[in-house]
Amino acid sequence: MKRIFFIVILFSLAAAGCMPLAAVPVSSTSSTATPAPTVEVLPVEPDGGIGDTPTDAPVEQPTSAPAPRESIVALVGLDGNIALVNVASGEKKAITSDAASYASGNAAPVVIYQNPKWSSDGRYLAFERQIGTPNSEGYSFKYALMVYDFDTGETRAALDGQQTAGFAWKPASHLLSFALASQPNYFVTRGGVDASLATGISAVDIDTMSGSRLVAPEGGYTLVNPNWSPDGQILSFEELIYMEGRGNFAFYDFAAGKYTAWNKAIGAVSWFTDGSKLLHDNMNYTPTYTERVFEIQRDGSGEVRLSPEAENSYAYDPHYSPDGRQIVYISVVGMDPDVSNELVLIDANGVTRPLTKLTQVYNLTWTPDGQNLLLATGNYPELKTVLVSLDEGGQTPVSDGWQAVMRP
């Protein structure tokens, strides 16, 4: 029961309580009938580096190497607030200070912060805010998608008054894409929806605060959980069919102007660097001990199982390293969640080896340099964020808290 409780917590964070199930073959639909959505390309200044200097002009040589960038982790502390932690010094800076948990008898407002995510250049940190006001039926919630500017220290709302169902930064830009939670009366029957109430994937450019729609709901389903390929050319998402569990996998190829639906749920997804292939785990709701990690081409061909078949076990949450040369995932054996979680690494030579065993694992991710893993471990709510070395699986404490992401 404890294992199921923790998995449900993570699914609630991923899609605001609404995620789907289903299964049939791959199909593709061209967007010739619907104009291909466009993404605004932000202006790029000329490099102005040594290569642009005229050959007859003197070249100024640097007098010293630039200081290394500090390793900063954003996380949700045990008090519920967003904080920045300097990994080397342990110094902590609060980004929010008004988080409030549920009180006995619903006597006081609640303020919840969650899901911090950095833009790819480390300039902005986005996170969700929920404010619940007590009423006769429990709580009435107001939602906002907030953005913290690392350079200025200012925080503002990028989206106010609407509940999101996942958000993601487009790589190499300040475009923040997001999905909306399903509209009231969207679900007509189990597996039946009102297509007229379906919503797509939208975005806001944080530099200009201008909004746009990226992908329309071509299949008649609300789209949730946007997830970009590292090259920024592919945006995947889930088609919301049921009120619980993951939705059917689909993606939009911006270079080809094409929407592709796989018509089945495939669990959590990690894209390869150029978007040509992906990892997935078939974890579509709570574990059934049949989940395994797979690698598959973007066209649905060439699927290869990466985690071994083993009795009374499952594998989930796979991630490519930033350079795409290594893969990490979580392996679970047995029914005791306090001792059964193991990190497994597939290295650049294709060798699979266990790294370390942990008491629960939350929010597994790579550090931007690909040298370590970042995760939270422990029994909720007493959680600690740690760095895990790829060499021998050694752990370096970072801070209390979870949902940690390192600044690029």
Secondary structure, DSSP 8 states (H G I E B T S, - for coil): -HHHHHHHHHHHHHHTT-----B---EEEETTSS--------------SGGGS-TTS-----SS-------EEEEE-TTS-EEEEETTT--EEES----B---GGG-S-EEEEEEEEE-TTSSEEEEEEEEEEEETTEEEEEEEEEEEETTT--EEEEEES--EEEEEE-TTS-EEEEEE---TT-EEETTEE-GGG---EEEEETTTTEEEEEE--TTSSEEEEEEE-TTSSEEEEEEE-SSSS--EEEEEETTTTEEEE-SB---SEEE-TTSSEEEE----SS--S----EEEETTS---EE-S---TTEEEEEEEE-TTSS-EEEEEEESS-TTT-EEEEEE-TTS-EEEEEEES--EEEEE-TTSSEEEEEEEETTEEEEEEEETTT--EEEEEE-EEEEE--
